[in-house]
């Protein structure tokens, strides 16, 4: 398994770049943009986040913002009414319990209403450069297609991957698989013929190979 993981990492690094998977660096903005990314496309998340942070760049301002105003700014992200309520509550809790600062530990992050394992992991990795393995739809899809894990949900994928991937690689897994998922292993119509990993890919060996040969 370790040899397979090393091969996967080498192949995916070719498609990586210096830009982070989350285009913001402050802990607050990483946190909020990750919440906005739920059930929406990366491009829509980026647009909604940029509009929101231009008006409300920190928890103090967002906690006092009008909910309707927030809804209008984040509309590109979809489910904007639910998300507006959620991120306002997060900002309020940060102000009330953490003096406006995003906590650094997984336990504290998960104590914030609306913050799940993926969001907490993204904050630790992208804001604090810590060792975590956040699992989003890209990581869940690709790790299952490759046959690294056999899981039904991202929540189950995270602990499964942590068992087989050395901790020193955790922080880069999300970035690598997000980029690979955007360029090669697409959600629909994956570019299997351009993939260097098709020889070891469970998905290609079963479904895609039959489609390409028919």
C-alpha positions in Angstrom: 0.0 0.0 0.0 2.8 2.4 0.8 4.3 2.0 -2.6 0.9 2.7 -4.2 0.5 5.8 -2.1 4.0 7.1 -3.1 3.1 6.5 -6.8 -0.2 8.4 -6.4 1.5 11.4 -4.7 4.2 11.6 -7.4 1.6 11.5 -10.2 -0.6 14.2 -8.6 2.2 16.5 -7.8 2.7 17.0 -11.5 -0.7 18.7 -11.7 -0.2 20.8 -8.5 0.8 24.4 -8.5 1.7 27.0 -5.9 -1.9 28.3 -5.5 -3.7 26.9 -2.5 -6.9 24.9 -2.9 -8.5 27.5 -0.8 -7.7 31.0 -2.1 -7.6 32.8 1.3 -5.0 32.8 4.0 -6.5 34.3 7.1 -8.0 31.7 9.5 -11.3 33.5 9.5 -11.6 33.6 5.8 -10.4 30.0 5.4 -13.1 28.9 7.9 -15.9 30.9 6.3 -15.0 30.0 2.6 -14.9 26.3 3.5 -18.4 26.5 5.0 -19.5 28.3 1.8 -18.0 25.6 -0.3 -20.4 22.9 0.9 -22.5 21.5 -2.0 -21.3 24.0 -4.6 -18.6 24.4 -7.3 -15.2 25.7 -6.5 -15.6 28.7 -8.9 -18.9 29.7 -7.2 -17.3 29.4 -3.8 -14.5 31.7 -4.8 -16.9 34.3 -6.2 -19.2 34.3 -3.2 -16.3 34.4 -0.7 -14.6 37.3 -2.5 -17.8 39.3 -2.5 -18.4 38.6 1.2 -14.9 39.4 2.4 -14.9 42.7 0.5 -17.7 43.8 2.8 -17.0 41.7 5.9 -13.4 40.7 6.2 -13.5 39.5 9.9 -15.8 38.0 12.5 -16.5 41.3 14.2 -18.0 42.9 11.1 -19.7 39.7 9.9 -21.3 39.1 13.4 -23.0 42.5 13.1 -24.0 42.2 9.5 -27.6 42.2 8.2 -28.5 38.6 7.2 -30.2 39.7 4.0 -27.1 41.6 3.0 -25.0 38.4 3.6 -27.5 36.4 1.5 -27.0 38.7 -1.5 -23.2 38.6 -1.3 -23.0 34.8 -1.1 -25.8 33.9 -3.5 -23.4 32.3 -6.0 -22.5 29.6 -3.5 -26.0 28.2 -3.4 -28.2 27.4 -0.4 -27.4 31.0 0.5 -30.2 31.5 3.0 -29.0 28.6 5.1 -25.4 29.4 4.7 -25.9 33.1 5.6 -27.5 32.1 8.8 -24.7 29.6 9.5 -21.8 31.9 8.9 -23.3 34.7 10.9 -23.7 32.4 13.8 -20.1 31.2 13.4 -18.9 34.8 13.5 -21.0 35.5 16.6 -19.7 32.5 18.4 -16.1 33.4 17.5 -16.7 36.9 19.0 -18.4 35.5 22.1 -16.2 32.5 22.9 -12.9 33.1 21.2 -12.4 36.8 21.3 -12.8 37.0 17.5 -9.9 34.5 16.9 -10.3 31.2 15.1 -9.1 28.4 17.4 -6.2 26.2 16.3 -7.3 22.9 17.7 -9.6 20.4 16.1 -11.6 20.0 19.3 -12.2 23.7 19.6 -13.1 24.1 16.0 -15.6 21.3 16.2 -17.2 23.0 19.2 -18.3 25.8 16.8 -21.8 25.2 15.5 -21.8 24.5 11.8 -18.1 23.4 11.7 -17.6 19.7 10.8 -14.5 17.6 10.4 -13.8 18.7 6.8 -14.0 22.4 7.7 -11.9 21.9 10.8 -9.3 20.1 8.8 -9.1 22.7 6.1 -8.6 25.5 8.7 -5.8 23.5 10.4 -4.1 22.8 7.1 -4.6 26.0 5.1 -4.6 28.6 7.9 -2.3 27.1 10.5 -0.1 24.8 8.4 -0.9 21.9 10.7 -1.2 18.1 10.1 -4.7 17.2 9.2 -6.4 15.4 6.3 -9.6 17.2 5.3 -11.8 15.2 3.1 -14.0 17.0 0.6 -15.9 15.6 -2.4 -12.7 15.5 -4.5 -10.7 13.5 -1.9 -13.7 11.2 -1.2 -14.3 10.6 -4.9 -10.7 10.1 -6.0 -9.6 7.9 -3.0 -12.5 5.6 -3.7 -11.9 5.5 -7.4 -8.3 4.6 -6.9 -9.3 1.8 -4.5 -7.4 3.3 -1.5 -10.6 3.0 0.5 -14.2 1.7 0.1 -16.3 4.2 1.9 -19.8 5.7 1.4 -19.3 9.2 2.9 -16.5 11.8 3.3 -16.9 11.4 7.1 -16.0 7.7 6.8 -13.2 8.4 4.3 -11.2 10.6 6.6 -10.4 8.0 9.3 -9.9 5.3 6.6 -7.3 7.4 4.8 -5.5 8.3 8.1 -4.9 4.6 8.7 -3.0 4.1 5.5 -1.4 7.4 4.7 1.6 8.5 6.7 0.9 11.6 8.8 3.7 13.5 7.1 1.6 13.5 3.9 -1.7 14.5 5.4 -1.4 18.2 4.8 -0.9 17.9 1.1 -3.5 15.3 0.3 -6.4 17.7 0.1 -4.5 20.1 -2.1 -3.3 17.4 -4.5 -6.6 15.7 -4.9 -8.5 18.9 -5.3 -6.2 19.9 -8.2 -6.3 16.4 -9.7 -10.1 16.4 -9.4 -10.3 19.7 -11.2 -8.0 18.7 -14.0 -8.0 14.9 -14.5 -10.3 12.9 -12.3 -13.4 14.9 -12.9 -16.7 14.1 -11.2 -18.4 13.5 -14.5 -16.5 12.2 -17.5 -13.1 11.7 -15.8 -10.2 12.0 -18.2 -9.0 8.4 -17.7 -6.9 8.4 -20.9 -4.8 11.3 -19.6 -4.4 9.8 -16.1 -1.0 8.4 -15.2 -2.7 6.3 -12.5 -5.1 4.3 -14.6 -3.0 1.1 -14.3 -3.6 1.0 -10.6 -7.1 2.6 -10.6 -9.9 0.4 -9.4 -12.5 2.6 -11.2 -10.6 2.4 -14.5 -10.1 -1.4 -14.3 -13.8 -2.0 -13.8 -16.1 0.7 -15.3 -14.0 3.2 -17.4 -12.0 0.6 -19.2 -15.1 -1.2 -20.4 -16.5 2.2 -21.6 -13.3 3.1 -23.4 -13.0 -0.3 -25.2 -16.6 -0.4 -26.3 
